[in-house]
Amino acid sequence: MASSAVSRIKVPQAVASPVPAVVEAGERMRPRREYEPSTPTHELLAVLARRKWLILALAIVGGILAAMVGLALPVLFEATSQLIIDAPARISVAPGNASAQDVIDSSIDDHITMLSSQGHMRRVAAALHALEGVAPGRGSSDTPAPGSAAKTPSIQSFAAGIIERLWPQNEQAAADPDLKQLRNRIRIGQELRSRIISVAFADEDPARAALVANTFAQVYIDELARKRLADDKQDLNAVVASLPGVQSDLSAAIARLEKYRLGPGAVDQGSADNAARERADLSQQISMSRADLAAMESRLQHIKDLRKQGAPVASLAEALGAPELVDLAARQATTPGDKDLAAAIEKAIQHGIAKVEAEVSTYRAQVSSLENRQTVLDAVGEDTASRLSGLRALEPQVTLLTQRYNELLSRQQELTRRVAAPSAGVSILSPAWPPTKPQTLPPIFLVPPGMIAFAILAAVLVLIRNRSNRTLRGEAETEAALSVPCVGMVPEPGKIAMKKLRELVLDEPNSAYSRAVTSLLIRAAPNQARTNSSQTILVASSLRYEGANELAWSLALAATRLGGPVLLIDLERSHHQLTQEFIRHGGGTKAYLSFGDFIGTRCSLQDAVVSVPGAGVDLMTVAPGDDLLGLLARVDSLECRDELRAQYSLVVINGPSGLAGPEASLLTSWADSILFAVRWNKTPRHIARGVLELLRKDGVVSVAIGCVLTRVNLKRHAKYRFGDSADLLVARIP
């Protein structure tokens, strides 16, 4: 029968009696709701409230870890010793440069750096070993203070062992534990902006804390005094060694100076100064005479220009400065024709010009005489300067050597005094005393900070995980992401068998799962519920294990409550557990043919379905070797669809996953409505969006598409506070 061709018989569909109006395919799914994203504050509070137990658990873990750290830490007592730096001398502060406070701050920084150096730490450790009688590298004995609260040795050793495993010591710390302890527990700092440096050390034993602090300060002072004494002795030896040479050089310079002064041709400084003063006065006289000569020559030239121009007698009289010529000019004005008067005026003008020329000649002679005198004084000055050059070269040498010799003598006296009474420049202002109050806080005080820190860390991790989660959870969120209406949510059924699924859907109609599936069936196939007409529902998904198989079987079982035969077509090549169980109840895989045989007209419809008595649902599956794409692309495949509709009131097609191939897009022409399964909090939204685009490429706009959130954890979903249909499923029906 499988090899025989089966002709397609056009089975007329029964005409239904008048019933309520049929709902068109485009109106089956409800309209999309408006998606209003929650405010950041509301989202933050919702996420924190949803993960409150995780945050609380991590906070408790943080408190326990903080308590363990507190138990591992020993009870420490801190003793403080104070050092004071000597005030800087006034001569050490350069005027116009750094102030005294700047010098103090610089000195304080130097001392703190030297106190914190590795070499000083090692010297202090060696001194402590000598005082306590402990071999280096073996550590100091930890003797608990009298009256202090002792910890339980087992708890402390256990906590210390955990801390040691988490943060192991390096090789240097293991080789020299005393040096590591000294470096970790010492505290060095300046007291405000004063000249005081505080040295504090913490230890389990108050007496040892005071001992270490005082030893730390005293070793530094002794080492600083030793270095300064060695430097002073070295400087004193250098000064004493250089004194004879400087003294010999000074004696030789004094002898040369005295010999030059008593030698022939020697001049004194007074004669040279007088010659210089005389030359300066002579230069001033020459300048004045040259100025007078220039004025007289200018006046003579002016008079001559007036004569050439034929100027009036009055102008010539004014230029010559002759009063008698003024009177003659006045008389000529009254008697212009008097020749004797004109001759007198001409004679007076000649006399005035001669007088001015005589004065010019006198000034020229005076300037020449003064310049000759200056030449003589210049020669005398050069001779005096050459004679004084030797004297001036010897006197500075004697002065410098005398100053150097006096400085060496003063330096020798200062160094002798400092060697006799060595000083470190630092002294102990206040020695350390054994403290009475511990510095370490009790472990209980570390619990709140640890809990707060871990709670904040947990909150940050929760927010990061929630922000990076790109899956779909709420109905409004799903509609906004996929641009299709979300018609419902299906709770998580768990790993159930066919019998358990029948009981959950049919025998427990008030259960959340049964109500959700029935509501989906009514929305996806309203005509089948109203008119009992044939309907086809395509259940698609983007990936396997998205819950599409359970959804398809649940819809088929729920449809049996409406009456009429129901067919489930499972087109997944790897059959689901429910499908395999139904096939076993129907007689096994050899008892029926496949969907490919039916489409290829190699068998009839009755031979291609699996029927179980009393089940109410028939099953048709695809064989692993069937070419589903080629079968659906056949021209007569729609005739098979019509035949199925003629025989069954509801056909549920469980299509292959969208990523497995393009067959799902060819099935849209078979369906009256499409339910796209999206696994709650699992399916990435970009994958679901891409598969929906493939389903829409068929171009059949009359097929309504709706998405369904499957395998919803209702308790977890309620914590998101979306306010969707899941709240109705959680509510119990009385």
QUIMO-V709112 format. One record per helix or strand. SS is the DSSP state (A for helix, B for strand). FROM is the first residue (numbers start at 1). LEN is the number of residues. If there is no record, write none. Layout:
BEGIN
<<SS/FROM/LEN> <SS/FROM/LEN>>
END
This chain:
BEGIN
<<A/25/3> <A/40/11> <A/52/21> <B/77/9> <A/90/3> <A/100/16> <A/118/15> <A/153/14> <A/171/5> <A/177/9> <B/186/5> <B/196/8> <A/206/57> <A/269/41> <A/313/8> <A/323/12> <A/339/82> <B/426/5> <A/444/25> <B/471/1> <A/475/8> <B/485/7> <A/498/10> <A/512/13> <A/526/6> <B/535/7> <A/548/15> <B/566/5> <A/577/9> <A/589/3> <A/595/5> <A/605/4> <B/610/2> <B/617/5> <A/628/5> <A/637/11> <B/650/5> <A/663/7> <B/673/7> <B/684/1> <A/685/12> <B/704/9> <A/714/7> <A/726/5>>
END
